[in-house]
C-alpha cells in the first residue's frame, strides 16, 4: 500500500488513533461519572485495530502482498488499494462520538 491515496488514508488513520487517545485522556474523568473507571468506550478502542493487523498477516501468509494484495489497486489520479478503506473506516469509528461500546 504505497500509492498516493494509500498514504493519505493511512496518515488519516494514524491521526484518528492519536486523536482518540488524546480525547480519552481528556474526557476519562467526565466519562467515569465520578467513579474510578470508565463504563464504556466512546468510539472503538485502539486495540480493535488488531483486526487490521490480522487481515494483513493473513495476506502476508498467503503471499498476497505487493501487486497481489486483495482487491488489487485503482487509479484515481493517484494509486489507491481498496483494502486501505478498512483503515479509513476503522479510523472513523475510533473518533466517533456517537458510537458507545461497553467496557468489559
C-alpha positions in Angstrom: 0.0 0.0 0.0 2.3 2.6 -1.3 0.0 4.6 -3.6 -0.6 8.3 -3.1 -4.2 7.8 -1.8 -3.0 4.9 0.4 -0.6 7.3 2.2 -3.3 9.9 2.7 -5.7 7.3 4.2 -3.0 5.8 6.4 -2.0 9.2 7.7 -5.7 9.9 8.5 -5.8 6.5 10.3 -2.8 7.4 12.5 -4.2 10.9 13.1 -7.5 9.3 14.2 -5.7 7.0 16.6 -3.7 9.8 18.2 -6.9 11.9 18.4 -8.8 9.1 20.0 -6.2 8.6 22.7 -5.9 12.3 23.4 -9.7 12.6 23.7 -9.9 9.6 26.0 -7.2 11.1 28.3 -9.0 14.4 28.4 -12.6 13.1 28.9 -11.9 9.9 31.0 -12.8 11.7 34.2 -16.1 13.0 32.8 -17.0 9.6 31.3 -16.4 7.9 34.6 -19.1 10.0 36.2 -17.2 10.4 39.4 -16.3 6.8 39.7 -12.9 5.1 39.3 -13.5 3.6 35.8 -15.0 4.5 32.5 -18.1 2.4 31.8 -18.0 2.4 28.0 -15.7 3.5 25.2 -16.6 6.5 23.1 -15.7 5.2 19.6 -13.9 1.9 19.1 -10.9 1.3 21.3 -7.4 1.4 19.8 -6.8 -2.4 20.3 -9.7 -3.0 17.8 -7.1 -2.2 15.1 -5.7 -5.7 15.8 -8.3 -6.9 13.2 -6.5 -4.9 10.5 -3.2 -6.4 11.6 -4.7 -9.9 11.3 -6.0 -9.2 7.8 -2.5 -8.0 6.7 -0.9 -11.0 8.4 -3.2 -13.4 6.5 -2.4 -11.6 3.3 1.3 -12.0 4.0 0.9 -15.7 5.0 -1.0 -16.3 1.7 1.7 -14.4 -0.2 -0.8 -11.7 -1.3 1.3 -8.6 -0.8 2.5 -6.1 -3.4 0.8 -6.5 -6.7 -1.2 -9.5 -5.4 -2.8 -7.5 -2.5 -6.5 -8.3 -2.0 -8.9 -6.3 -4.3 -5.9 -5.0 -6.4 -5.4 -1.3 -7.0 -7.4 1.6 -8.5 -6.0 4.6 -10.4 -7.8 7.8 -9.1 -5.2 10.3 -10.2 -3.0 8.6 -7.6 -2.9 4.9 -6.9 -5.2 3.5 -4.2 -5.6 0.0 -3.0 -9.3 -0.6 -1.9 -8.2 -2.6 1.1 -6.9 0.7 2.6 -10.6 1.7 3.0 -10.7 -0.6 6.0 -8.2 1.7 7.7 -10.4 4.7 6.8 -13.5 3.0 8.3 -11.5 1.9 11.5 -10.1 5.4 12.0 -13.6 7.0 11.6 -15.1 4.5 14.1 -12.3 5.3 16.6 -13.2 9.0 16.6 -16.9 8.6 16.6 -18.7 10.5 19.4 -22.0 8.6 18.9 -20.7 5.0 19.0 -20.6 3.7 22.5 -19.1 0.3 23.2 -19.5 -1.2 26.8 -16.2 -1.7 28.5 -15.8 -5.3 29.8 
